[in-house]
């Protein structure tokens, strides 16, 4: 199985194939609206505006698994992000990133780049950078800001 064999859930309960993102540089992020890192949405949106025309996509996966920091419905989360941060990049259905009910996408990402603490996602705003061929290039901790990882994105574009 490769990245493009995985399906992801949209807020309307339909699914989308990761194959739709083949040939693009991806930044995949598990997010939350009530987290200390939530202001990173602004930096993510800035990156998206700067590079989406060059084949860059941010895939946003809200996650309520850490301290109940994304408690709203998918619609409420999307409204919050749009109103407060002007986000326009794709946001998907709320997911679990660890445990028996974790999304297959996150199982794949964690197996590809285990990170410093093994494969478990430690907190919201963990980021994975994927190249145009679907290779997981790097995993970033929640404290790595969008501005800090911009140079890595530019190298892949």
N, C-alpha and C positions, 0 to 999 in steps of 0.2 A: 504494500500500500504506500502511495505517496501522498503528498499534501493535496493534490488536485483530485484525489478520490474521495475526499471528505465532504460531507454536506453540513451546512450550518443553518441554524434556525433564525428566521427573521421575526420581528415583533408581531407580525400578523399570523404567526404559527406556520407559515409556509417554510420551505427550505430552499436553500441556494447552494449550488455546487461551488466549491473553491476553484474549480476549473475556470469559472468566470473571471478569476484574477490572474490566470496564467499570463506570463509575460510582463507582469507588473512587479515593482518593488513594494513590499508590504511591511507595514508596522502593525502588529497585532497586539492589542492592549486589553487587559481586563481592568475595568474602571468601576468607580463608585461616586455617587453624588454627594455623600456626606463624609468624605475622607479628607485628611489633611493634604493629600496630594491632588484633590479635585481641581485646584487652580491650574494644573497641568493641561487641562482641556484647552486653555487659551494658547499655550505653546503648541499643542497638537494641531489646533486649527490653523495657526500661523504656518506650520510646516505644510499642511495640506494645501493651503492657498498658494504657497510658493512653488510646490513641486507636483501637484496633481496633474498638471498639463504635461508633465514629463513621464507619466506612467507610474506615479506614486499613489498608493492607497493606504489609508488608515482604516483598520477594521476594529471597531469598538464593541467590546463584550462586557456589558454591565455584570457585576458579580456582587451578590449580597452575602457571600460566604465569610467575610471578615468583619466582625463586630457590627453586623447588621447595617452596613454603611451605604447600601443601595436598596432601601426598603420599598420604594415605589413600584408601580406597574411599569411595564415597558413604555407605555405612552407617557406616564408622568416623568420618567427618566429622560425620555427624548425631549419633552417640553422644557424641562429644567436645563438641559444642555444647550438647546437652541436659544432659549431666552437669556441665559446667563453668560454663555460663551460663544454664541453664534455658530455652533458646530454644523458643518455640512457634510462631513465624511460619514460613511455607512455605520450605522449602529444596529446591532443585532439583538436578539432576545437575551434576556438575563440568563446567565449560565452558572454552573459550578465548575471550578477549575481544579479541584482536588477531590479525592475520594471516589467511592464506588459509582456515583452518578455524574462524574466529571464528563465534560464534552469531549468527544473523540479528537477534536482539533487540539485541545490542550494536552491530551495524552500524547499525541504526535509531537507537539512542540516541546514538551518536557522531555520526551525520549531523545529528541534531537539535541537539545541544549539543557542539560540538567541544572546548570548553575552552581553557585557556590555551596548551597545547602542541599544538594541532591536535586531530585526532580520536583519536589513539592513547591508550589507557588507560595511565597511567604506572605504577600499582601497585594492589595490593589495597586494598579498602575505598573505591574510587571510588564515589560515590553519584549517582543520578539521581532527581530528584523529578518526578513525573508527576501532573497534575491529573485530575479526575473525567472529563474529556472525552478523555483520552489524549494531551494536549499535554505534551511534555517541557518543564518550566518552568525547571529549574536543574540544573547539574552541580556536584558538590562534590568537592574533592580528598580524598585519604585522611586528611589531617590535620584536616579538618573533622569534629568529633565529633558524634555524634547530639544531644547537648545543645545544641550551637551551632546546629544547623539546625531545632530544634524549632519555633521561632517561624514559620518558613516553612511547615512542615507545618500548624500550627494555622490559618494564614491561608487555606489551601486547604480546610480542613474546614468 
